[in-house]
């Protein structure tokens, strides 16, 4: 199976099963639904861009990218139960997902997309990067290899891989990423 397809299906299952429990999951799920209907992607394989999607790349990948970020963040939160409600109060992060949905809903037809819309999509992608960053402490290569299915036994410690926007989030490793 294609790794992009596998990631898409994993995210879809996760967000669908959690949509009723979390506003973040609901918004991420809505992004996936929009990706299926979006004229820049293949409706049968929404993780792939079509011919028009190549021209408007930032716009084409935006809904899937937003859903992947929401999934990643929610998975990360499961490893630190003391911080579960951290994101629920972060209206800025909700806002960026809502902006993604609004941008996609406002431009359902390819011929309505222009350079300014493409630039807005690129800015939203950058905003997603800022909102969904996480600091990993004592993250080992062993755990990373485990996550990606490798059988390598060597363990090497690494320090902070990413930086949290608001608070440091500590946990040992992430499943599924």
GUSE-504696 format. One line per field, with one value per atom (N, C-alpha, C): residue number from 1; residue in one letter; atom name; y, x, z. Coordinates in steps of 0.2 Angstrom, whole numbers, plus 2048, in hexadecimal, padded with zeros to 3 digits. Layout:
! residues N
k: (NUM|...)
r: (A|...)
a: (CA|...)
v: (Y|...)
u: (X|...)
w: (Z|...)
END
This chain:
! residues 177
k: (1|1|1|2|2|2|3|3|3|4|4|4|5|5|5|6|6|6|7|7|7|8|8|8|9|9|9|10|10|10|11|11|11|12|12|12|13|13|13|14|14|14|15|15|15|16|16|16|17|17|17|18|18|18|19|19|19|20|20|20|21|21|21|22|22|22|23|23|23|24|24|24|25|25|25|26|26|26|27|27|27|28|28|28|29|29|29|30|30|30|31|31|31|32|32|32|33|33|33|34|34|34|35|35|35|36|36|36|37|37|37|38|38|38|39|39|39|40|40|40|41|41|41|42|42|42|43|43|43|44|44|44|45|45|45|46|46|46|47|47|47|48|48|48|49|49|49|50|50|50|51|51|51|52|52|52|53|53|53|54|54|54|55|55|55|56|56|56|57|57|57|58|58|58|59|59|59|60|60|60|61|61|61|62|62|62|63|63|63|64|64|64|65|65|65|66|66|66|67|67|67|68|68|68|69|69|69|70|70|70|71|71|71|72|72|72|73|73|73|74|74|74|75|75|75|76|76|76|77|77|77|78|78|78|79|79|79|80|80|80|81|81|81|82|82|82|83|83|83|84|84|84|85|85|85|86|86|86|87|87|87|88|88|88|89|89|89|90|90|90|91|91|91|92|92|92|93|93|93|94|94|94|95|95|95|96|96|96|97|97|97|98|98|98|99|99|99|100|100|100|101|101|101|102|102|102|103|103|103|104|104|104|105|105|105|106|106|106|107|107|107|108|108|108|109|109|109|110|110|110|111|111|111|112|112|112|113|113|113|114|114|114|115|115|115|116|116|116|117|117|117|118|118|118|119|119|119|120|120|120|121|121|121|122|122|122|123|123|123|124|124|124|125|125|125|126|126|126|127|127|127|128|128|128|129|129|129|130|130|130|131|131|131|132|132|132|133|133|133|134|134|134|135|135|135|136|136|136|137|137|137|138|138|138|139|139|139|140|140|140|141|141|141|142|142|142|143|143|143|144|144|144|145|145|145|146|146|146|147|147|147|148|148|148|149|149|149|150|150|150|151|151|151|152|152|152|153|153|153|154|154|154|155|155|155|156|156|156|157|157|157|158|158|158|159|159|159|160|160|160|161|161|161|162|162|162|163|163|163|164|164|164|165|165|165|166|166|166|167|167|167|168|168|168|169|169|169|170|170|170|171|171|171|172|172|172|173|173|173|174|174|174|175|175|175|176|176|176|177|177|177)
r: (X|X|X|X|X|X|X|X|X|X|X|X|X|X|X|X|X|X|X|X|X|X|X|X|X|X|X|X|X|X|X|X|X|X|X|X|X|X|X|X|X|X|X|X|X|X|X|X|X|X|X|X|X|X|X|X|X|X|X|X|X|X|X|X|X|X|X|X|X|X|X|X|X|X|X|X|X|X|X|X|X|X|X|X|X|X|X|X|X|X|X|X|X|X|X|X|X|X|X|X|X|X|X|X|X|X|X|X|X|X|X|X|X|X|X|X|X|X|X|X|X|X|X|X|X|X|X|X|X|X|X|X|X|X|X|X|X|X|X|X|X|X|X|X|X|X|X|X|X|X|X|X|X|X|X|X|X|X|X|X|X|X|X|X|X|X|X|X|X|X|X|X|X|X|X|X|X|X|X|X|X|X|X|X|X|X|X|X|X|X|X|X|X|X|X|X|X|X|X|X|X|X|X|X|X|X|X|X|X|X|X|X|X|X|X|X|X|X|X|X|X|X|X|X|X|X|X|X|X|X|X|X|X|X|X|X|X|X|X|X|X|X|X|X|X|X|X|X|X|X|X|X|X|X|X|X|X|X|X|X|X|X|X|X|X|X|X|X|X|X|X|X|X|X|X|X|X|X|X|X|X|X|X|X|X|X|X|X|X|X|X|X|X|X|X|X|X|X|X|X|X|X|X|X|X|X|X|X|X|X|X|X|X|X|X|X|X|X|X|X|X|X|X|X|X|X|X|X|X|X|X|X|X|X|X|X|X|X|X|X|X|X|X|X|X|X|X|X|X|X|X|X|X|X|X|X|X|X|X|X|X|X|X|X|X|X|X|X|X|X|X|X|X|X|X|X|X|X|X|X|X|X|X|X|X|X|X|X|X|X|X|X|X|X|X|X|X|X|X|X|X|X|X|X|X|X|X|X|X|X|X|X|X|X|X|X|X|X|X|X|X|X|X|X|X|X|X|X|X|X|X|X|X|X|X|X|X|X|X|X|X|X|X|X|X|X|X|X|X|X|X|X|X|X|X|X|X|X|X|X|X|X|X|X|X|X|X|X|X|X|X|X|X|X|X|X|X|X|X|X|X|X|X|X|X|X|X|X|X|X|X|X|X|X|X|X|X|X|X|X|X|X|X|X|X|X|X|X|X|X|X|X|X|X|X|X|X|X|X|X|X|X|X|X|X|X|X|X|X|X|X)
a: (N|CA|C|N|CA|C|N|CA|C|N|CA|C|N|CA|C|N|CA|C|N|CA|C|N|CA|C|N|CA|C|N|CA|C|N|CA|C|N|CA|C|N|CA|C|N|CA|C|N|CA|C|N|CA|C|N|CA|C|N|CA|C|N|CA|C|N|CA|C|N|CA|C|N|CA|C|N|CA|C|N|CA|C|N|CA|C|N|CA|C|N|CA|C|N|CA|C|N|CA|C|N|CA|C|N|CA|C|N|CA|C|N|CA|C|N|CA|C|N|CA|C|N|CA|C|N|CA|C|N|CA|C|N|CA|C|N|CA|C|N|CA|C|N|CA|C|N|CA|C|N|CA|C|N|CA|C|N|CA|C|N|CA|C|N|CA|C|N|CA|C|N|CA|C|N|CA|C|N|CA|C|N|CA|C|N|CA|C|N|CA|C|N|CA|C|N|CA|C|N|CA|C|N|CA|C|N|CA|C|N|CA|C|N|CA|C|N|CA|C|N|CA|C|N|CA|C|N|CA|C|N|CA|C|N|CA|C|N|CA|C|N|CA|C|N|CA|C|N|CA|C|N|CA|C|N|CA|C|N|CA|C|N|CA|C|N|CA|C|N|CA|C|N|CA|C|N|CA|C|N|CA|C|N|CA|C|N|CA|C|N|CA|C|N|CA|C|N|CA|C|N|CA|C|N|CA|C|N|CA|C|N|CA|C|N|CA|C|N|CA|C|N|CA|C|N|CA|C|N|CA|C|N|CA|C|N|CA|C|N|CA|C|N|CA|C|N|CA|C|N|CA|C|N|CA|C|N|CA|C|N|CA|C|N|CA|C|N|CA|C|N|CA|C|N|CA|C|N|CA|C|N|CA|C|N|CA|C|N|CA|C|N|CA|C|N|CA|C|N|CA|C|N|CA|C|N|CA|C|N|CA|C|N|CA|C|N|CA|C|N|CA|C|N|CA|C|N|CA|C|N|CA|C|N|CA|C|N|CA|C|N|CA|C|N|CA|C|N|CA|C|N|CA|C|N|CA|C|N|CA|C|N|CA|C|N|CA|C|N|CA|C|N|CA|C|N|CA|C|N|CA|C|N|CA|C|N|CA|C|N|CA|C|N|CA|C|N|CA|C|N|CA|C|N|CA|C|N|CA|C|N|CA|C|N|CA|C|N|CA|C|N|CA|C|N|CA|C|N|CA|C|N|CA|C|N|CA|C|N|CA|C|N|CA|C|N|CA|C|N|CA|C|N|CA|C|N|CA|C|N|CA|C|N|CA|C|N|CA|C|N|CA|C|N|CA|C|N|CA|C|N|CA|C|N|CA|C|N|CA|C|N|CA|C|N|CA|C|N|CA|C|N|CA|C|N|CA|C|N|CA|C|N|CA|C|N|CA|C)
v: (7FA|800|806|80B|812|815|817|81B|820|824|82A|827|822|81F|81C|819|816|81C|821|827|82A|82A|82D|829|822|81E|81E|81E|81E|824|82A|830|830|82E|82D|829|823|81F|823|825|829|82F|833|839|837|832|830|82D|829|826|82B|831|836|83C|83C|843|845|840|842|844|842|843|849|84C|851|856|85D|862|862|860|860|85A|854|84F|850|853|855|85A|85F|863|860|85B|858|853|850|84B|84F|855|859|85B|85C|85E|858|852|84C|84B|84C|84C|851|857|85C|85A|857|854|84F|84B|846|84A|850|853|859|85A|85F|85E|863|861|861|862|862|85B|856|850|84A|844|83F|83D|83C|83B|833|82F|828|828|82C|82C|833|836|83D|83F|83B|83C|83E|83D|83E|845|849|84F|84D|850|84F|854|855|859|861|863|86A|86B|865|866|867|865|866|86D|871|878|87C|87A|87D|879|877|872|874|87A|87B|87B|87D|87C|874|871|869|865|867|863|865|86B|86E|86A|867|864|85E|85A|854|856|85B|85D|85F|863|865|85F|85A|854|850|850|84C|850|856|85A|859|859|858|851|84C|845|844|847|847|84A|850|853|84F|84D|849|842|83F|839|83B|840|843|844|847|848|842|83C|836|834|836|834|839|83E|842|844|840|841|847|84A|850|856|855|85B|85A|855|854|85A|85E|863|86A|869|86F|871|86D|86F|872|86F|871|878|87C|883|887|884|888|88A|890|892|893|895|897|891|88B|885|883|883|882|887|88D|892|890|88E|88C|886|881|87C|87E|883|886|88A|88D|891|88D|887|883|880|87E|87C|882|888|88D|88F|88F|890|88B|884|87F|87F|881|881|887|88D|893|892|88D|88C|885|882|87B|87A|87F|87E|881|87D|87E|885|887|88D|893|892|898|899|894|895|899|89E|8A2|8A2|8A7|8A7|8A9|8AE|8B0|8AB|8A7|8A1|89C|89B|896|899|8A0|8A3|8A2|8A3|8A2|89B|896|88F|88E|891|890|893|899|89C|898|895|890|88A|887|882|884|88A|88C|88D|88F|890|88A|885|87E|87B|87D|87B|87E|884|888|885|884|882|87A|876|86F|86D|871|86E|86C|867|864|863|863|862|85B|857|850|850|84D|84D|846|845|83E|839|83C|838|833|82D|829|826|825|822|81B|817|811|812|817|818|81A|81E|820|81A|816|810|80B|80B|807|80A|810|813|812|812|811|80A|805|7FE|7FB|7FE|7FC|7F7|7F2|7EE|7EF|7F5|7F8|7F8|7F5|7F5|7FA|7FE|803|809|80C|811|817|81D|823|828|82C|831|837|83B|841|846|84C|852|855|85A|85E|85D|85A|859|85F|861|867|86B|871|875|877|876|878|87F|881|888|88B|888|88B|888|881|87E|878|876|870|86A|865|85F|859|856|850|84A|845|83E|83A|834|830|82F|82D|82C|82C|82C|82D|826|824|81E|820|81C|81D|822|826|82B|829)
u: (804|800|804|802|806|806|80C|80C|807|806|802|7FA|7F9|7F2|7F1|7F6|7F6|7F5|7F9|7F9|7F2|7EF|7E8|7E3|7E3|7DE|7DF|7E5|7E6|7E3|7E4|7E1|7DA|7D7|7D0|7CD|7CF|7CC|7CD|7D2|7D3|7CF|7CE|7CA|7C3|7C1|7BA|7B8|7BC|7BA|7BA|7BD|7BE|7BA|7B7|7B3|7AE|7AA|7A5|7A8|7AE|7B1|7B6|7B8|7BC|7BB|7BB|7BA|7C0|7C6|7CC|7CB|7C9|7C7|7C2|7BD|7B7|7B9|7BD|7C0|7C5|7C9|7CD|7CA|7C4|7C0|7BD|7BA|7B7|7BC|7C2|7C8|7C8|7C8|7C9|7C3|7BD|7B7|7B7|7BA|7BB|7C0|7C5|7CA|7C7|7C2|7BF|7BB|7B8|7B4|7B8|7BE|7C2|7C4|7C3|7C5|7CC|7D1|7D8|7DB|7D7|7D9|7D5|7D7|7D4|7CE|7C8|7C3|7C4|7C6|7C8|7CE|7D3|7D9|7DA|7D7|7D8|7DE|7E3|7EA|7EE|7EB|7EF|7EC|7F0|7EE|7ED|7E8|7E7|7EB|7EA|7ED|7ED|7E7|7E6|7E9|7E9|7EC|7F3|7F7|7FE|7FF|7FB|7FB|7FA|7F5|7F3|7F5|7FB|7FE|7FC|7FD|7FC|7F5|7F0|7E9|7E7|7EA|7E8|7EA|7F0|7F2|7EF|7EC|7EA|7E5|7E0|7DB|7DE|7E2|7E5|7EB|7EE|7F4|7F1|7EB|7E8|7E5|7E2|7E0|7E5|7EB|7F1|7F4|7F4|7F6|7F1|7EB|7E6|7E7|7E8|7E9|7EF|7F5|7FB|7FB|7F7|7F7|7F3|7ED|7E9|7EC|7F0|7F4|7F9|7FC|801|7FE|7F9|7F5|7F4|7F2|7F1|7F7|7FD|802|804|800|801|7FA|7F7|7F0|7EF|7F4|7F4|7F3|7F4|7F3|7ED|7E9|7E4|7E0|7DE|7DA|7DE|7E4|7E8|7E6|7E4|7E3|7DB|7D7|7D0|7CF|7D4|7D3|7D7|7DA|7DE|7DA|7D6|7D2|7D6|7DC|7E0|7E1|7E2|7E3|7DD|7D7|7D0|7CF|7D1|7D0|7D4|7DA|7DE|7DA|7D8|7D4|7CE|7CA|7C4|7C6|7CB|7CD|7CF|7D2|7D3|7CD|7C8|7C1|7BE|7BE|7BB|7BE|7C4|7C8|7C6|7C6|7C4|7BD|7B8|7B1|7B0|7B4|7B3|7B5|7B9|7BC|7BC|7B5|7B4|7B6|7B6|7B8|7BF|7C2|7C9|7CA|7C6|7C6|7C6|7C3|7C2|7C9|7CD|7D4|7D8|7DC|7E1|7E7|7EC|7F2|7F1|7EC|7EB|7E8|7E4|7E1|7E7|7EB|7F1|7F6|7F7|7FB|7F7|7F1|7ED|7EE|7EE|7EF|7F6|7FB|801|802|7FF|7FF|7FC|7F6|7F3|7F7|7FB|7FF|804|807|80C|809|803|800|7FE|7FC|7FC|802|808|80E|810|80E|80F|80A|804|7FF|800|803|803|80A|80E|815|816|81A|81A|822|823|82A|82B|830|831|837|837|83C|83F|845|848|845|844|841|847|846|84C|84A|850|84F|84C|84D|849|842|83F|838|836|83A|838|838|83D|83D|837|835|82F|829|828|822|822|828|828|829|828|829|82F|835|83B|83D|842|844|84B|84D|854|854|859|859|85D|861|866|861|863|860|865|863|866|862|864|860|860|85B|85A|857|858|855|850|84D|847|847|841|841|83C|838|833|832|82F|82D|826|823|81C|81B|815|814|812|80E|80C|80F|810|812|817|81B|81F|81A|81A|816|81B|81B|820|81D|820|81E|823|823|829|829|823|823|81C|81B|815|813|80D|80B|809|80A|807|80B|810|813|81B)
w: (800|800|800|7FC|7FC|803|805|80C|80D|807|808|809|805|806|80D|810|816|81C|81B|820|81F|819|818|81C|81B|81D|825|828|82F|832|82F|831|831|82B|82A|830|831|836|83D|83E|845|846|841|841|841|83D|83D|844|847|84D|853|852|857|856|850|84E|853|856|85B|862|863|86A|86A|865|865|85F|860|85B|856|858|854|84F|852|84D|848|84B|846|840|842|83D|838|83B|837|832|835|831|82B|82D|828|822|824|81F|81A|81D|819|814|817|812|80D|80E|809|804|806|801|7FC|7FE|7FA|7F4|7F6|7F1|7ED|7EF|7ED|7E5|7E1|7DA|7D8|7DD|7DC|7DE|7E1|7E3|7DF|7DF|7DC|7E2|7E0|7E5|7E7|7E3|7E6|7EA|7E9|7ED|7EE|7F3|7F5|7F7|7F9|7FB|7F5|7EF|7E9|7E5|7E3|7DF|7D8|7D5|7CE|7CA|7C3|7BF|7C1|7C3|7C5|7CC|7D0|7D7|7D7|7D2|7D1|7D0|7CC|7CB|7D2|7D6|7DC|7E2|7E2|7E7|7EE|7F1|7F8|7F9|7F4|7F5|7F5|7F1|7F0|7F6|7F9|7FF|806|806|80C|810|80E|812|815|811|814|819|818|81C|823|823|829|82D|829|82D|830|82C|82F|835|835|83B|841|840|845|848|844|846|84A|847|84B|852|852|859|85E|85B|860|862|85E|860|865|864|869|86F|870|876|87A|877|87A|87E|87D|881|887|888|88D|890|894|896|89A|89D|8A1|89C|896|891|88D|88E|889|887|88C|88B|889|888|886|87F|87B|874|874|878|878|879|87D|87E|879|874|870|86A|86A|865|85F|85F|859|855|858|854|851|854|851|84B|84C|847|841|841|83B|837|83B|838|834|838|835|82F|82F|829|823|824|81F|81C|820|81E|81A|81C|819|812|812|80B|806|808|804|801|806|804|800|801|7FC|7F5|7F4|7ED|7EB|7EA|7E8|7E1|7DD|7D6|7D4|7D0|7CE|7CB|7C6|7C3|7C7|7CD|7D2|7D6|7D6|7D9|7D6|7D9|7D6|7DB|7D9|7DD|7E4|7E5|7EC|7F0|7ED|7F1|7F3|7EE|7EF|7F4|7F4|7FA|800|801|807|809|805|807|809|806|809|810|811|818|81D|81B|820|821|81C|81D|823|822|826|82D|82E|834|837|833|836|839|836|839|83F|840|846|84C|84A|84F|852|84E|84F|850|853|854|85B|85C|863|864|86B|86D|86F|86D|86F|873|879|87E|87E|87E|87E|879|873|86E|86B|86B|868|861|85E|857|857|85D|85E|85D|861|860|859|856|84F|84B|84B|847|849|84F|851|84E|84E|84B|843|840|839|837|83B|83A|839|83B|83A|840|83E|844|846|845|847|84F|852|859|85D|859|85C|85E|864|867|868|865|865|868|86D|86F|86B|86A|867|86B|86A|86E|86A|86D|86A|863|860|859|856|85A|858|85E|85D|862|863|869|86A|86A|867|867|86E|872|878|87E|87F|885|882|887|885|886|882|882|883|889|889|889|885|885|882|882|880|878|875|86E|86B|865|862|85E|85E|85B|854|84F|848|844|847|843|843)
END
